[in-house]
């Protein structure tokens, strides 16, 4: 069931200004300060939650990433002030797992580390602080990346960029040597009364919203450089993700951006066989058929177009260090830092979930971008050349 207050907020905006872009709809549905899915604190991960992610498997993921963090610290020359900035930290369990692992196995790095979480919403900040109480002297919070001073260290995210608002665009076919691009906007659905044969009105059948197609809302949504697309081809254009990546890279004076998410390089993202786009709506592990279902109580996401993120980082001086799938990334870490590890039963189960191609191993990719950093890392030793893999 949708959040009725959120429905009315969106209805009022459309009623006042006309149809809104799907990016604006998604922003309100997920991030409205009081009623949005994330802002309200209803977002729930894990086997009993709305979706399952790397942190859901237990502390092993944090333990493996901590080993990679420590290697980055070493290759940066063991700086005395080493900052890890995490964005999209959910309840803070990854941060706690990683800091415990650093304290246990990389004491010098742990001593130099401070951990800053970028978190806009107070309800999540409270949960993060509770889960990180034993590291109170190490941790700090800011509401946006803008508030961070330039730093040496790592910006880390796990499933951040897939949740940023996207525009939905659709091809109207090819005319005059170019694809005609339209955009799907969200409008109020017209009410159509249903009548009994006798002419007695029984009910009014309406969902609150419907898609309305019109010309694209802004010129930077056009995909003309990608070629020709047949009528009906649907995809997403994400302007928020490259903008955020550029802002992150600009704050990193020296070090690494490390982001894990699911998506495709540009040529695959916009390939003709992916003609229905990648938008997903989930609640309680189930895919919903429409973003207008369970509004404010369901997650909305879209696959990441990795090439645009790398280009945005390059515009702020960062360069691709590595790009590979999660299976190869974590295998690289294990082979270098845990070659003879005697993993327990629960860790072996977690490893299978993290590495297996049919689980999280191939669905997720890892992108690393270096700012004044050109060293090879364990996690990418089995990966292809990142520029070639990203089509740069």
N, C-alpha and C positions, 0 to 999 in steps of 0.2 A: 504494500500500500504506500502510495506517495505521501510525502510530507505536505500536508494541506497548506501550511503557512508558506512554504517555499513555492508551491504552485501559484498561490495568489501573488507573491512577490514578482514572479516571472510574468504572470498574466498582466499585472499592472504595468510593467515596463513595456511589454508589447502593445498593450492598449494605448499607452501614451505616445509611443514613438514608432510603432509599426514593427514588422518582423525584425528579429535580431539574428545575427550570425550564430552558427552553431558554437563557435568559439566563446561567444558571450553567454550562450545558454549553458555550456559546459562549465564556464567560470562560476556562474551562479549556482549550478547544481552541486558542484564540488566544494567551492570556496566561499560561498556567501558567509559573512562573518558569524551569523547566528544559526542558519538553517542548512548550510552546505554539508555534504557528506563528510568531508574531512574536518571542517571547522567545528562540527557538532561533537566530534569524538566518536561517531558511530563506526568509522572505518575499522574493520576487524580482520586481522590476518590469522592464518593458521588453518589447521584441518577443519575446525568448526567455524571458521570465519568466512568472509566473502571471497577471499582469494588466498593462495598459498605462495610463499616466496622463500628466498634462501634462508632468511633468519628463522623461518618456521621450523627448520630441521633441528635446531638446537645450537649449542655454543661452538660446534666445530667450524662453521663458516667464519665466525669471528676469529677463531684461532688460526685458521689458514691465512686470512687477510692480514692478521697482525704480523705474521712472518714476512709478508710482502711489504708491509709498512716499515718494518725494521730494516729490510734491505734498502728501501728507498732512503731512509735516514742515513744509513751507512754510505750510500753512493752520493748523498748530498754533502758528505764530509763531516757527518756527526754533529750537526748544528746544536748549540746549547738551547736554542729556542725553536722547537719543532712543533708546528701547529697542524693538527688534523681538524679539518672543517667538514662536518657531515651535514648534508641537506636532504630532507625527506627521511628523517630518522625514525619516524613512527613512534614507538614507545621507548626507544633508547636501548633496547636489548642488544642490538649489534654493538653499539658503543661500549656497553658494559662487558660484553664477551671479548672484544678486541683489547680493551684496557687490561682486563684480567690476564689475558694471554701475554701481553707485553710485560706486565709486572712479573709474571712467572718466568718468562724465557728470554726477555731482552731488557734487563733491568736498566742499563745505561740509556737506552732509547726511551723507556718509560719515564725515567727521571727528567728527560729533556722535553717530554711531550705535554702539550696542553690540548684540550679537546673542546672545540666550539661547535655548537649545534645551531643551525639556522632554522628557526621554528616560529612561524607567524602566530600560531593559535595557542592561547594560554592552556587549554585543556590538555594538549599534547605536551607542552612544556612541563606541566605538573607531573604527568606520568613519567616523562623522561627523567626529571629530577629525582623522582622516587626510585626508579631503577638504577640510577647512577649515584645514589647517596654516598656510597663508599668512596667515590672519586670526586667529592664535592670541591676539593682544592684544585682539581685538574680541569674542571668543566665550567663552561660559560655558555650563555645563550644570546643570540641576536634575532631580531624579527625578520631581517632581510640581508641579502649578500651586500647591499649597499653600506651596511653598518660596520662591516669588517675592514680593519686596516690592512694594507698590503702585508702578506705573510710569506714565510718560508715553510713549506711542508706539503700537505696533501689536501685536495678537495675530493671527498668521497661521496658517492651516492649509489643507492641500490633502488631501482624502480622509481626514479624521480621524473625523468623526462617523458615517460609514457603517459603520465597523468596531467600534462600541461594541455591547455585548451587548443583544439584544432579547428580549422575551417574545413567544411565538407564541400568538395568541388566535384563537378560532373561534366563530362564532355557533351557538347551539343552536336558533335560531329566535326568534320573538316570542311571548311569553306575558304575559298580564295587562298589556298596554300597554307592554312594554319588551323589549329584546333580552336573551336569556339568553346570557351570555358564559362560555365555557369556555376553558381553557388547555391547550396541548399540552406535556406534560412528557416528559422522557427517562427511560425505564426500561430494565431489562435484558430482552432478548428471551428468551422461553421457548424452550427447545430442543425441537424436534420430530424425533424419529428417523425416518429414511426406511428402509423395509423392502423387501426383494426379495419377490416373490410367494411364495417358499418360507418366508417368515418370518424370513430371516436379515437382521440389521441391517447395512446398508451404510455409512451415514454419519449424522452429526448435522448437519442444515441449520440454521445460525443465523448471523445478523449479530449483532454484540455488543449493539446497542441497538435500541429501538423507541420510537415515540411512544405516550404514554398520555394520554388526555384526561380532565380533571377540572375542577371549578370553579376559577375564577381564584384565584391564590395571594395576591393583595393587592388591596384596594379601589381603589387608584389606577390599576389597569389597565383599569377599566371605561370604555366609550365611549358611555355612555347619552346624552350631550349631542349626539352626532352623528346620532341618529335610529335608524331600524329597519333591521336587516340580516337577510337570509334565512338559514335554516339552511345551514351549510356555508361561509359567507363567512369567509375566513381573512385575517388581517392581522398586523401587528406593533405592539407597543407598546414604545417605547424610553424608559425612565426614566433611563438613564445619560446620554443626550445633553443633555437640558435641565439636569440637575444640573451637568454639566461646564460648560455655557455660563454658568450662573449664577455658578459659581466664577470663571470667566475674567473676566466683567464686573465682579465685585467687586474683582478685582486691578487693573483698569485705572482709574487715577485720572483720566486725560484722554487721549483718543485714539480708536482705532478697532479693532474686531474685524473681521477680513476672513477669511471662510471660503469655500472652494470645494469643492463636492461634488455628488452627484447625488441628486435627490429631487423632492418635490412639496409645495406648500402643503397645508394640512390637508384642505380640501374635496376636492382631487384625490386625495390620498393615500388617503383613506377613501371614495372614490367606489365605487358598486356594481359598476362594470365592472372594478375591480381586485380581483377576488374571490379571487385566489390569493396575495396578498401580494407581497413583493418580495425575499424571501430569495434570495441567490445564493451558490453554492459554486463556487470556481474553482481550477484547478491547470493550469499550463502553457497558459494562454489558453483552456482548455476549461471549459465549464460541466459540473459534476457533478450527478447527479440527487439526491444525498442528502448532508446534512451529516455522515453517518456514514461516508462514503467518504474515504479518504486523510486521516484525522484527524491534525492536527499538521503536515500537509504541504500543506494546501489553505487558501485564504482563504475566510472566511465574512463576508458583508456584507449589509446591508439598506439600502434607500433612506432618505434623511433626510426626516423630516417637519418642514419648515422653520418652520411657524407656531409650533410648540412651542418651538423654539430662540429665536425672536424674543421670545416671551412670557417665557421664562426670563431673557433678557438684560434685558428691561424690569423684571423684579422686582429686578434689581440696578442699576437706574438708567440702563441704556443704551437708546438709541432707534434704530429702523431708519433708516439713511441711504440705502441702496440695495439693490435685489434685482432681478437680471436673469440672463439666461443668459450663458454664457461668450462666445458669439459677440458679443453686443452689448457686453459688458464690455470685451473686448480691442479691439474696433473703436473704442470710445470713447477708449481710451488711445492707440491708434495715430493716430487722427484729430487728437488734440491735441498729442501729443509727437513723433510720427514721420510728419507729413503728407507729407513729401517724401523719406522714407527710401528709399535704394536697397538693398533687402534682397538678399542674395546667394542663390544657388540653394538652398543647404541651409536658409536661413531661410525662403524662400518655401515649401518643402516643409513645414517646421515650421508655418508660418502656416496652410497648408491643413488640416493635421491639427487644429490648435487651434481653428480658426474654422468649419470646414465643418459644416453641420447634421447630416450623416450620420456624422460622426466625433465629435469632442469638443465642438463648438460649441454644440449644443442639449442634449446629454446632461448637461452640467454647469451648475450655477447658482452664482451668487456672491451672498453675503449680507454686507452691511456694517452694523455696529451702532456708533453713536457714543456715547462717554461724555464728556459735556461738550464735544461736537463736533457742529456742525450745518451744516458747509459742504458744498457740492455738489462731487462729485469727477468727474474725467474719465471714469472707467470706468462711471459710471451715467448719463451724459448722454442715452443712448438708451433708458433703462429706464423702466418705468411707476412710478407712485407706489408705494413699497414697502409702505405700509400696506394699500392696496387689493389689491396683488398677493398679499400674504400673508394677506389676509382678517382683518386686525386691526381 
